[in-house]
Amino acid sequence: MKSFSTDSTGYYLLKQWKCLLFNRTIDLDNKGKYNKKLDRYINYRQLLELILSIHPDLKLAYELKEKYTIFNATYSFEEAKEEFDSIYNDFVLSNIPEFYDFITSLSNWKVEIINSFIVYKGKRINSSVAESMNATIFTLLFNTKGIRDTERRRKRIMYAVNKTGFLFK
């Protein structure tokens, strides 16, 4: 976006319609609306195509993001083991600098990412319960700053956490 002047169409598309790149819940085939800047009726799919035509790296980055999102949402454990290296290689071969940190994360957390596809009792294994517990404890710690007695604060947190349905001993 920084490579465009602020009154250009490319800048406008990236500034005002970047949500089309990230949000998968948007209905791309909506009824077209009149856009003053583009001086025509246009729907979200056409806007997305215009955005992706700005630069080939942007289009490649979007396609890789979509590929990983589909991989993460639909694959089974066995399929994930087979497909992970292919997806990883696609990101590496893209040679897009903005993906370097993500590529490092994929490399460092490969085993954990693949293991997240294991289904237990009908659900994929994840850290949502632990993260929820950590957020609850953090909030309670923040709210109990006035309690100077550490043991009383600990008991108060235990009571509040167990009251919400978490078993914490």
Phi, psi and omega per residue, in radians:
M1 nan -0.570 -3.116
K2 -1.189 -0.302 -3.122
S3 -1.430 -0.086 -3.132
F4 -1.874 2.668 2.998
S5 -1.323 2.707 -3.013
T6 -1.180 -0.270 3.129
D7 -1.765 0.126 -3.121
S8 -1.460 2.806 3.120
T9 -1.173 -0.709 3.129
G10 -1.044 -0.770 3.114
Y11 -1.096 -0.789 3.136
Y12 -1.023 -0.824 -3.115
L13 -1.088 -0.792 -3.113
L14 -1.229 -0.584 -3.110
K15 -1.345 -0.835 -3.011
Q16 -1.549 -0.430 -3.006
W17 -2.127 0.378 3.131
K18 -1.090 -0.395 3.116
C19 -1.038 -0.487 3.118
L20 -1.159 -0.436 3.121
L21 -1.356 -0.507 -2.983
F22 -1.891 -0.573 -3.007
N23 -1.595 2.036 -3.100
R24 -1.536 -0.109 -3.079
T25 -1.589 -0.051 -3.135
I26 -1.330 2.320 3.081
D27 -1.347 1.842 -3.066
L28 -1.237 -0.393 -3.100
D29 -1.730 0.718 3.112
N30 -1.290 3.006 3.084
K31 -1.262 2.336 -3.111
G32 -1.089 2.493 3.088
K33 -2.071 2.697 3.141
Y34 -1.292 2.299 3.118
N35 -2.016 2.059 -3.089
K36 -1.120 -0.732 -3.091
K37 -1.107 -0.707 -3.127
L38 -1.581 -0.203 3.094
D39 1.003 0.800 3.089
R40 -2.917 2.911 3.020
Y41 -1.398 2.361 -3.064
I42 -2.671 2.449 3.078
N43 -1.786 3.099 -3.043
Y44 -1.132 -0.643 3.127
R45 -1.104 -0.724 3.107
Q46 -1.161 -0.666 3.070
L47 -1.091 -0.757 3.120
L48 -1.078 -0.738 3.110
E49 -1.094 -0.669 3.082
L50 -1.125 -0.735 3.124
I51 -1.093 -0.801 -3.090
L52 -1.215 -0.363 3.116
S53 -1.429 -0.097 -3.129
I54 -1.110 -0.758 -3.093
H55 -2.662 2.437 -3.125
P56 -1.097 -0.568 3.107
D57 -1.152 -0.614 3.114
L58 -1.144 -0.738 3.114
K59 -1.122 -0.775 3.125
L60 -1.106 -0.760 3.123
A61 -1.070 -0.727 3.123
Y62 -1.126 -0.773 3.137
E63 -1.102 -0.711 3.103
L64 -1.156 -0.707 3.098
K65 -1.069 -0.770 3.121
E66 -1.130 -0.695 3.130
K67 -1.088 -0.774 3.133
Y68 -1.183 -0.657 3.128
T69 -1.108 -0.753 3.108
I70 -1.155 -0.752 3.081
F71 -0.967 -0.830 -3.074
N72 -1.226 -0.511 -3.054
A73 -1.563 -0.478 -2.932
T74 -2.108 -0.273 -3.010
Y75 -1.423 2.649 3.026
S76 -1.572 3.062 -3.106
F77 -1.051 -0.824 -3.122
E78 -1.141 -0.736 3.117
E79 -1.136 -0.668 -3.129
A80 -1.119 -0.704 3.117
K81 -1.051 -0.681 -3.103
E82 -1.342 -0.672 -2.993
E83 -1.534 -0.370 -3.035
F84 -0.972 -0.841 -3.106
D85 -1.087 -0.624 3.108
S86 -1.117 -0.804 3.130
I87 -1.140 -0.763 3.114
Y88 -1.001 -0.805 3.141
N89 -1.108 -0.639 3.096
D90 -1.070 -0.743 3.121
F91 -1.151 -0.733 -3.141
V92 -1.126 -0.783 -3.101
L93 -1.206 -0.378 3.131
S94 -1.113 -0.537 3.111
N95 0.978 0.652 3.096
I96 -1.653 2.078 -3.044
P97 -1.009 -0.565 -3.121
E98 -1.167 -0.287 3.128
F99 -1.622 -0.066 -3.055
Y100 -1.014 -0.791 3.119
D101 -1.137 -0.691 3.123
F102 -1.136 -0.714 3.111
I103 -1.082 -0.736 3.099
T104 -1.079 -0.732 3.110
S105 -1.113 -0.746 3.098
L106 -1.044 -0.743 -3.130
S107 -1.159 -0.806 -3.088
N108 -1.218 -0.543 -3.032
W109 -1.967 0.419 -3.075
K110 -0.942 -0.904 -3.088
V111 -1.065 -0.781 -3.118
E112 -1.158 -0.681 3.116
I113 -1.115 -0.802 3.134
I114 -1.134 -0.716 3.129
N115 -1.155 -0.376 3.118
S116 -1.195 -0.194 3.114
F117 -1.526 -0.092 3.105
I118 -1.180 2.314 -3.138
V119 -1.758 2.231 3.113
Y120 -2.249 2.137 -3.104
K121 0.931 0.729 3.053
G122 1.434 0.018 -3.120
K123 -2.290 2.619 3.065
R124 -1.269 2.510 3.123
I125 -1.260 2.294 3.054
N126 -2.672 3.131 -3.069
S127 -1.773 0.357 -3.050
S128 -1.090 -0.673 3.139
V129 -1.159 -0.769 3.123
A130 -1.125 -0.726 3.125
E131 -1.146 -0.669 3.089
S132 -1.111 -0.744 3.109
M133 -1.098 -0.773 3.124
N134 -1.074 -0.725 3.126
A135 -1.134 -0.716 3.119
T136 -1.103 -0.800 3.134
I137 -1.111 -0.725 3.121
F138 -1.064 -0.784 3.121
T139 -1.085 -0.761 3.130
L140 -1.137 -0.706 3.076
L141 -1.056 -0.720 3.126
F142 -1.112 -0.717 -3.081
N143 -1.380 -0.241 -3.116
T144 -1.870 0.465 -3.139
K145 -1.070 -0.489 -3.119
G146 -1.309 -0.270 3.140
I147 -1.484 1.938 -3.083
R148 -1.424 -0.539 -3.119
D149 -1.282 1.986 -3.068
T150 -1.068 -0.710 -3.129
E151 -1.145 -0.704 3.108
R152 -1.138 -0.728 3.106
R153 -1.071 -0.771 3.127
R154 -1.058 -0.789 3.131
K155 -1.128 -0.671 3.117
R156 -1.102 -0.751 3.113
I157 -1.135 -0.769 3.118
M158 -1.037 -0.766 3.140
Y159 -1.093 -0.835 -3.100
A160 -1.147 -0.703 -3.130
V161 -1.196 -0.764 3.126
N162 -1.184 -0.513 3.116
K163 -1.160 -0.513 -3.133
T164 -1.442 -0.010 3.084
G165 1.881 -0.127 3.072
F166 -1.426 2.383 3.055
L167 -1.663 2.007 -3.024
F168 -2.431 1.940 -3.074
K169 -2.048 nan nan
